[in-house]
Amino acid sequence: MYRGTMLTEDQLRTFSERGWVVQPDVFDPNSLGRYQEAFDEHIDGHSEARLQHDDIIRSIQFVVNFDVRFRDCLMAPQIIEENRQITGTELKYITSWIISRNPAPGRYEDRNALLAPDSQSWHRDLRPKWGIYPHDSDPRLINSVYNNSMVLLTDIGKDDGGTLMLDGSHRIEGSWQDLLGKCDVSQLTGSAGSVVYFSETLMHSGVAVLGERRRDVMFIAYGPPWFKTWYRSTVPDVVLADVSDELQRNILEGWDMFGYHGQHPAM
């Protein structure tokens, strides 16, 4: 199902320097087809699906609650282990969601305006002073306490709406306007089945699809055991009862029986 590898030292350095890193080809075509099938079923017919921006963007929140296929993907052992590497501790589930973005209607005449850095919806949900810490044993690395894992269900080339990142902004305080003058703008590209890890202290933005293909991605966010679960993202007992893997259940439940479980230094 997955490659079963870990982030390399070079990848961990990239994450430390840029605030994000791509792990290519985590999922094989058979698994990817299963997850895309679940995505299509829910994005087209689920009662929680939301339409935004004149039907260009559709999204669903809290997807680990709705389908075991989403949990199988977003809580795959490789994703869990690689999140433990960049977090430096045991994990707690924070939230999950899926997003489908259709090609922008004005992509031919408004291409430059749609790509302009100062017209994007730059955001981050945690300040660097609260989210970035030195690694326990390697001064070239960091740990980030709140991280997103983005699974690419479709290939993302240069015109396919890959997320924009302000490289290095995960370490720098300030507004997006301040950071645009200090950080390089990068745009994600990657093959379907790859996973992108990025710190929530990194300034980032969705961007318009300028090509002809729909862009489908799934997200899960992890943090340390002492983090609060995102608004309305608590996993109900009926879902927990269906999770047989002990590690997955503890991550979803929050390790609450024993407090701050398993700090795992020097990951």
N, C-alpha and C positions, 0 to 999 in steps of 0.2 A: 504494500500500500504506500509506504513512504521510504525514503532512502536510509533512514536510521543513522544519519551522520550528525555531527555537531558543527556549530560555527567554528571556523578555523581562527587561529590567532590573527591572521590578516583581516578576516571579516570583523572580528571584535575590535580591532584597531580602526577599521572604517566606521563602525558604529560609534566609537569613541570620538572620532574626529568630525564626522558629518551628522551624526544623530540618527542615521538610518542605514540599513544594509539589506541587500536582496540575497535570499537563499534560493538558487534556481532549482526547478524541477523536483520539488519535494514529493509531488503526487504523480503517480503513473496515470496513463490515459483511462484505464478502467475505473479507478477511483474517481478521477476527475469527472468522468461521465455521470457517475452516480450523484456526485455533489451538484453538478450542473442541472441534472434532472430535478433534484429537490429545490434548487433555486428557482427554476422555471415554474414549478408547481405553485410555490408560495408567492413569488413576486406577481404572478398573474391572477391569483385567486384568494389570497389570504385576507382575512378580515382586518388584519393589522397593517396591510400595505398602505403606504401614504404616497400621494402624488405631489410633486413639487415643481415649481417653475414651468407651468404649462405642459405638464406631462413629460418633460425632458428627463426628470429624475424620479425614480421610484425607490422606496426604501422600506425596510421592515426592521424594527428593533427587537431585541431579546430573543434572537432566533434559536439559541440553544434550548429554549423551552418548547419549541414547536415540532422538531423533527430530529430523530436520532442521527440522521445523515449529517445534519449540521454539527452535532456534537462529535461525531466520528471524525469530521474534517478539522474543525477548529480546536479540538482537544486531542489531536493526534500526538502520539508520544514524542515525535521529533519537535513539534511546535512547543510542547510543554518543556522539554529539556532545553531547547534553545532560549526560551524565555527565562528559564532559571539561570542560564549563563549571563544574560544581560541584566537581570534583576539582582542576582547575587543572593537570593534567598528563596524560600519556598513560596509558592504562588497562591493567590486568591483570585477567583473570577470577579471581574468588575462589570462588564457588559458585553453584548455582541449585537451585530447588525449586518444587514446586506444592503447593497446599493446597486441599482441598474441605471446607467446613464445612456440615453439615446443621442445620436448626432445632433449638434446644435443647428437649428433652422437657419441661422445667419452665418454659417461657417464659410461660405464662399465670399461674401462681400465684406464680412466683419472680422476676418481672420486675425489681423493685427490687434484689433481692439479686444478680442476674446482672449488673446494670449498676454496682453499687457500686464506686467507684474503688479502695477498699482491699481488694477481693477479686479483683483482676485479677492476671495473671502479668506484671507489669512487668519489663522487662529491657532491656539494651543490651550490645553485645559489645565496646565500646571506650570508654575514659574520655575525656572532653573534652580533658584535657591532652595526650593523644596524637593526637587526631583532628581538631581544629579549628585552622585557621591564618588569619591575615589575608590578604585578597586582595592581589595585587601592586600594583594601581593604583587601587582604589576602597575607601576605608576603611569604606564602608557594607556591604561584602560580605565573605564568608568563602569559604575553600576547606575542604572536608571530605574526608579521605583514604579513607574507607571508607563507601560508599553503597549503598543498596538501591534497585532499581527494581521496583515492583510493578505488574504489568499486570492490570487488572480485566477479567475475561472475562464477568462478569455485572454488571448494574446494582447499585449499592450505595446504598440509601436509609437512612433513620435507623434502621430495624429489621433491617437486613440484615447485621449483624456487621462493620461497618467498623472497621478498626483504631483503637484509642485511642492518642492521642499526648499527652505532657506538653510543651506548647508552651514552647520556649526551654530545655528541659532539656539540649539538645545542648551548651550552653555552661557548664553548672553541674555541679560535682562533687557527689557525695553519693549516698546510697541513695534508692530510690524513695519510702521513707517520708518522708525529708527533702524530696524534691522535690514531693510532693503538696501541701505547704503553701506552695510557692513558685511553682508553675507552673499555668497553666490547663489543664484537661483538654479536648481536642478529639477529636471522632470523625469519621473519614473518611467522606465520601459522594462518589459520582462515577458517571459513566456507563460502561457497558462500552466498552472500547477506550481508556480513559484510562490514563495511567501516573502513578504516585505515586513521587516521589523523596524519600528520607529518609536522613539521616545515621545511621550505626550508633552514634553517640554520643547519639542521641535516645532517651529512655526511652519505650518503646511496649509495647503489649499487644494480643493477640488478644482478641476479645470474643464472647459468645454471639450467635447469630442468633435474634432475637425475632420475626421475621416467618415467612413460609411458604416462602421461596425458598432454595435452596442457594446458597452463596457460593463462587465459583471464582476463584482468583487465582494468578498465576505470578510468581516472583521471580528476579532475577539480581542478584548483588552484584559491584561493581567496586571496585578500589583502584588505587594507583599501581604501577609495575613492580616496586618493591622489596618489596611485600607478599607474604607467604606464601600460597599457595593453601590453602583450607580443607581440613580433614581429609577424606581420601578423594575430594576433588573434582578431582584431576588428570585432565586430558582424555587418554585413551589415544591412541596413535599411529593406531589404526584409524579413530578419529573425525577426528583432524587431517588424515589423508589424504583425507578426504571434504570438507574445507573449502577451497573455491577462492579465496575472498576473502582477499587478503593481510593486510588490517588485522584481520579477524576471527581469522585464524590466529595472528597475532602476539599478539593479546590472549589467546587461549586457551592459547597455548604459553608465554607469559610473557616474550617479548623477550630470552631468556637469552643469545643469541649475542653481544649487544653491551651487556650491562649495563643501566644505567638509561637507556633510550632516550627521547629527545624530551620534555623537561620542559614545554614549552609554557607559559611564564609569562604572566600577565595574561589568563587565559582567563575 
